Amino acid sequence: MNTERKAFQEALRSQQSVLAPLERACLIWLAGHTPRWIHSDHLTVLGLVAMLLAGLTYAAARWWAPALLVVDLWIAVNWLGDSLDGTLARFRNKLRPRYGFYVDHIVDALGSLFLVAGLAVSGYMSRWVALGLLLGYFLLSIDAYLATYTLGAFHLSFWKFSPTEMRILLAVGNAVAFFRPYALGGRYLFLDVAGSIALLSMGVVLVISVARNTRTLYLAERI
């Protein structure tokens, strides 16, 4: 019996978001100016800690409204850690494809849990909307990971939107919620309205992605 492990083949990364060219140039510059003692793992931990602090700060907004604006600081720190870790590894040619893929995405899942849990406690978003967003994110993630395994391509963006654009929208939403917590004549929380629109968009993206991937795999393996 052949027990030799098959060589790992890294999936093709696809990043076609609006800000991708600018973000890529910025990250390469940062990688070139990052001190040698800072490694990719340090940045991954920084991104996760930032999301934990963002969730706790959201929760604090229930008693201190300006905490909403402080969340934006942690979102920026999360972008730095989450986006630069992989770029730094590629820049220094210290790649660990399987380790990096697994750790990066399990950290993303935990970070999203921290963030949405904080939102649910904040009082600026109802718990059902927060739960829907978390489930929507997890379903999109599952679809992306399954497509990576079966199709060999990992899409980091959908409809020109990537996590970077979503962070910006979330930061803007926090600022709007701080100054105007309610929308539609004061009947609904602003973040509930924004979250519901985001949830609807996620549902549409999921349906299209699942249909497209299913069709691609069906045609590739017709009986």
C-alpha positions as CSV (number, residue, x, y, z in Angstrom):
1,M,0.0,0.0,0.0
2,N,1.3,3.4,-1.0
3,T,1.4,5.6,2.2
4,E,3.2,8.5,0.7
5,R,1.2,11.7,1.3
6,K,0.1,13.5,-1.9
7,A,1.7,16.9,-2.3
8,F,-0.5,19.8,-1.2
9,Q,-1.7,22.0,-4.1
10,E,-2.6,25.5,-3.1
11,A,-5.9,26.8,-4.5
12,L,-5.9,29.7,-6.9
13,R,-6.7,33.0,-5.0
14,S,-9.1,35.3,-6.6
15,Q,-9.3,38.9,-5.3
16,Q,-11.3,41.3,-7.6
17,S,-12.8,43.8,-5.1
18,V,-13.0,47.5,-5.7
19,L,-10.1,48.4,-3.4
20,A,-8.0,45.4,-4.3
21,P,-5.3,47.2,-6.3
22,L,-4.8,49.9,-3.7
23,E,-4.9,47.5,-0.8
24,R,-2.4,45.2,-2.5
25,A,0.1,48.0,-3.0
26,C,-0.4,49.2,0.6
27,L,0.1,45.7,2.0
28,I,3.3,45.1,0.0
29,W,4.7,48.4,1.2
30,L,3.8,47.5,4.8
31,A,5.4,44.1,4.4
32,G,8.6,45.7,3.2
33,H,8.7,48.0,6.2
34,T,7.7,45.4,8.9
35,P,10.5,44.8,11.5
36,R,12.1,41.4,11.1
37,W,11.1,40.3,14.6
38,I,7.4,40.6,13.6
39,H,6.2,37.3,12.0
40,S,2.9,36.4,10.3
41,D,1.7,34.6,13.4
42,H,2.1,37.8,15.4
43,L,-0.2,39.6,13.0
44,T,-2.8,36.8,13.0
45,V,-3.0,37.0,16.8
46,L,-3.2,40.8,16.5
47,G,-6.2,40.5,14.2
48,L,-8.0,38.0,16.5
49,V,-7.4,40.1,19.6
50,A,-8.7,43.2,17.7
51,M,-11.9,41.4,17.0
52,L,-12.3,40.3,20.6
53,L,-11.8,43.9,21.7
54,A,-14.2,45.1,19.0
55,G,-16.9,42.7,20.4
56,L,-16.2,43.9,24.0
57,T,-16.3,47.5,22.9
58,Y,-19.6,46.9,21.1
59,A,-21.0,45.5,24.3
60,A,-19.7,48.5,26.2
61,A,-21.7,50.8,23.9
62,R,-24.9,49.6,25.7
63,W,-23.7,51.9,28.6
64,W,-21.4,54.3,26.8
65,A,-22.4,55.3,23.3
66,P,-19.0,56.6,22.1
67,A,-17.7,53.0,22.3
68,L,-19.3,52.6,18.9
69,L,-16.7,54.9,17.4
70,V,-13.9,53.1,19.3
71,V,-15.0,49.9,17.6
72,D,-13.8,51.5,14.3
73,L,-10.3,51.6,15.7
74,W,-10.3,47.9,16.4
75,I,-11.7,47.2,12.9
76,A,-8.7,49.0,11.5
77,V,-6.3,47.0,13.7
78,N,-8.0,43.8,12.6
79,W,-7.6,44.8,8.9
80,L,-3.8,45.3,9.6
81,G,-3.4,41.9,11.3
82,D,-5.7,39.9,9.1
83,S,-4.6,41.3,5.8
84,L,-0.9,41.7,6.3
85,D,-0.1,38.2,7.8
86,G,-0.4,36.4,4.5
87,T,1.2,39.2,2.5
88,L,4.2,39.1,4.9
89,A,4.6,35.4,4.5
90,R,4.6,35.7,0.7
91,F,6.9,38.7,0.7
92,R,9.5,36.9,2.8
93,N,8.9,33.6,1.0
94,K,8.0,31.8,4.2
95,L,4.8,30.1,3.1
96,R,2.9,27.4,5.0
97,P,-0.1,26.9,2.8
98,R,-2.1,24.4,4.8
99,Y,-1.3,25.9,8.2
100,G,-1.9,29.4,6.9
101,F,-5.2,28.5,5.3
102,Y,-6.5,26.7,8.3
103,V,-5.4,29.1,11.0
104,D,-6.4,32.2,9.0
105,H,-10.0,31.0,8.5
106,I,-10.6,29.5,11.9
107,V,-9.4,32.9,13.3
108,D,-11.9,34.7,11.0
109,A,-14.7,32.5,12.2
110,L,-13.9,33.2,15.9
111,G,-13.4,36.9,15.2
112,S,-16.8,37.1,13.5
113,L,-18.4,35.3,16.5
114,F,-16.8,37.8,18.9
115,L,-17.9,40.8,16.8
116,V,-21.5,39.8,16.3
117,A,-21.9,38.7,19.9
118,G,-20.9,42.2,20.9
119,L,-23.3,43.7,18.5
120,A,-26.1,41.6,19.9
121,V,-25.4,42.9,23.4
122,S,-24.8,46.5,22.4
123,G,-28.5,47.4,22.1
124,Y,-27.9,49.0,18.7
125,M,-28.9,45.8,16.9
126,S,-31.5,43.2,17.8
127,R,-30.3,39.8,18.6
128,W,-32.2,38.1,15.8
129,V,-30.7,40.3,13.2
130,A,-27.2,39.7,14.7
131,L,-27.8,35.9,14.7
132,G,-29.0,36.0,11.1
133,L,-25.8,37.8,10.1
134,L,-23.6,35.3,11.8
135,L,-25.4,32.4,10.2
136,G,-25.2,34.1,6.8
137,Y,-21.5,34.6,7.2
138,F,-20.9,31.0,8.3
139,L,-22.9,29.7,5.3
140,L,-21.0,31.9,2.9
141,S,-17.7,30.7,4.5
142,I,-18.8,27.0,4.2
143,D,-19.6,27.5,0.5
144,A,-16.3,29.2,-0.1
145,Y,-14.3,26.5,1.6
146,L,-16.1,23.7,-0.2
147,A,-15.5,25.5,-3.5
148,T,-11.8,25.8,-2.6
149,Y,-11.6,22.1,-2.0
150,T,-13.7,20.9,-5.0
151,L,-12.8,23.5,-7.6
152,G,-9.3,24.6,-6.5
153,A,-10.2,28.3,-6.4
154,F,-10.6,30.5,-3.4
155,H,-12.6,33.6,-3.9
156,L,-11.9,36.4,-1.5
157,S,-14.5,38.7,-2.9
158,F,-18.1,38.7,-4.2
159,W,-19.5,41.3,-6.6
160,K,-16.5,43.5,-6.1
161,F,-16.8,43.3,-2.3
162,S,-14.3,41.8,0.0
163,P,-13.8,41.8,3.8
164,T,-12.0,45.2,3.4
165,E,-15.0,46.9,1.8
166,M,-17.2,45.3,4.5
167,R,-15.0,46.7,7.2
168,I,-15.4,50.1,5.8
169,L,-19.1,49.8,5.5
170,L,-19.3,48.6,9.1
171,A,-17.1,51.5,10.3
172,V,-19.4,54.0,8.5
173,G,-22.5,52.3,9.9
174,N,-21.1,52.6,13.5
175,A,-20.6,56.3,13.0
176,V,-24.2,56.7,11.6
177,A,-25.6,54.7,14.4
178,F,-23.8,56.8,17.0
179,F,-25.4,60.0,15.7
180,R,-28.7,58.6,14.6
181,P,-29.5,55.2,16.3
182,Y,-32.9,55.0,14.7
183,A,-34.1,55.0,11.0
184,L,-37.3,55.0,9.1
185,G,-39.1,57.6,11.2
186,G,-37.6,56.3,14.4
187,R,-39.4,52.9,14.2
188,Y,-36.4,50.7,13.7
189,L,-32.8,50.6,14.8
190,F,-30.5,51.9,12.1
191,L,-28.2,48.9,12.4
192,D,-31.2,46.5,12.2
193,V,-32.1,48.1,8.9
194,A,-28.5,48.0,7.6
195,G,-28.1,44.5,8.9
196,S,-31.3,43.3,7.2
197,I,-30.1,44.7,3.9
198,A,-26.8,43.0,4.4
199,L,-28.5,39.7,5.2
200,L,-30.6,39.9,2.1
201,S,-27.5,40.6,0.0
202,M,-25.7,37.7,1.6
203,G,-28.6,35.4,0.8
204,V,-28.6,36.4,-2.8
205,V,-24.9,35.9,-3.1
206,L,-25.1,32.5,-1.4
207,V,-27.9,31.3,-3.8
208,I,-26.0,32.4,-6.9
209,S,-22.7,31.0,-5.7
210,V,-24.2,27.6,-4.7
211,A,-26.0,27.4,-8.1
212,R,-22.9,28.3,-10.0
213,N,-20.6,25.9,-8.2
214,T,-23.2,23.1,-8.4
215,R,-23.5,23.5,-12.1
216,T,-19.7,23.6,-12.6
217,L,-19.2,20.4,-10.7
218,Y,-22.2,18.7,-12.4
219,L,-20.8,19.5,-15.8
220,A,-17.3,18.4,-14.8
221,E,-18.6,15.0,-13.5
222,R,-21.5,14.1,-15.7
223,I,-22.5,10.4,-15.5
